[in-house]
Amino acid sequence: MKYIKNEPEHLVLEITGESHTICNILRKRLMAQDEVSAAAYDITHPLIGQPEFEVISSNPKKSLITASETVKNEANEFKEALTDAFNE
């Protein structure tokens, strides 16, 4: 990951090695936060492009951490539910 823009209320990151899957879920979780006014990403080339992720918020770094933790918790809950279902 590298910063493209790092301002107090506007952050743009290049997220190396990721795809629409993680970017889209992260965007959705960011937009669920009241302090986030915009969250978007773009992959300029479908085969070789790296996602550029943009967040506009009162504290975009904190918003990204919160959204990431939410995604992690949801993934763990899904894993537990799946494991329980397979063990029945």
C-alpha positions in Angstrom: 0.0 0.0 0.0 1.2 3.5 -0.7 -0.2 7.0 -0.2 -1.2 9.0 -3.3 -2.8 11.7 -1.2 -2.5 12.1 2.5 -4.5 15.1 3.8 -6.3 15.4 7.2 -9.7 14.8 5.6 -8.9 13.3 2.2 -6.9 10.1 1.7 -6.1 8.2 -1.5 -4.2 4.9 -1.4 -2.9 2.5 -3.9 -3.8 -1.0 -2.7 -1.4 -3.4 -4.3 -2.5 -6.9 -5.0 -6.2 -6.5 -4.2 -9.3 -6.7 -6.4 -12.9 -5.5 -6.6 -13.8 -8.0 -3.9 -12.1 -6.4 -0.9 -12.4 -2.9 -2.3 -16.1 -3.1 -2.8 -16.9 -4.5 0.7 -14.6 -1.9 2.3 -16.3 0.9 0.4 -19.7 -0.3 1.6 -18.6 -0.5 5.2 -17.0 3.0 5.0 -20.2 4.5 3.5 -22.1 3.1 6.5 -20.2 5.4 8.8 -21.8 8.8 9.5 -18.5 10.7 9.4 -17.6 9.4 5.9 -18.8 11.7 3.1 -17.3 9.7 0.2 -15.6 6.4 -0.3 -14.7 5.1 -3.8 -12.2 3.1 -5.7 -11.0 2.7 -9.2 -9.0 0.1 -11.0 -7.8 1.7 -14.2 -6.8 -1.5 -16.0 -8.8 -4.8 -15.4 -5.7 -7.0 -15.7 -2.7 -5.0 -14.5 -4.2 -2.0 -12.7 -3.9 -1.5 -8.9 -6.9 -0.2 -7.0 -6.8 3.5 -6.0 -9.0 3.8 -2.9 -10.3 7.3 -1.9 -11.8 8.3 1.4 -13.2 11.7 2.4 -13.9 11.8 6.1 -13.2 13.8 9.3 -10.5 11.2 10.0 -10.1 8.9 6.9 -7.4 6.7 8.5 -9.6 6.0 11.6 -12.6 5.4 9.3 -10.5 2.9 7.2 -9.4 1.1 10.4 -13.0 0.9 11.7 -14.3 -0.4 8.3 -11.5 -3.0 8.1 -12.2 -4.2 11.6 -15.9 -4.5 10.7 -15.1 -6.6 7.6 -12.7 -8.8 9.7 -15.4 -9.4 12.3 -18.0 -10.2 9.6 -15.6 -12.7 8.0 -14.9 -14.4 11.3 -18.7 -14.7 12.0 -19.2 -16.2 8.6 -16.3 -18.6 9.2 -17.8 -19.7 12.5 -21.3 -20.2 11.0 -19.9 -22.2 8.2 -17.8 -24.4 10.5 -20.8 -25.0 12.8 -22.9 -25.9 9.8 -20.4 -28.4 8.5 -20.0 -30.0 11.9 -23.7 -30.7 12.4 
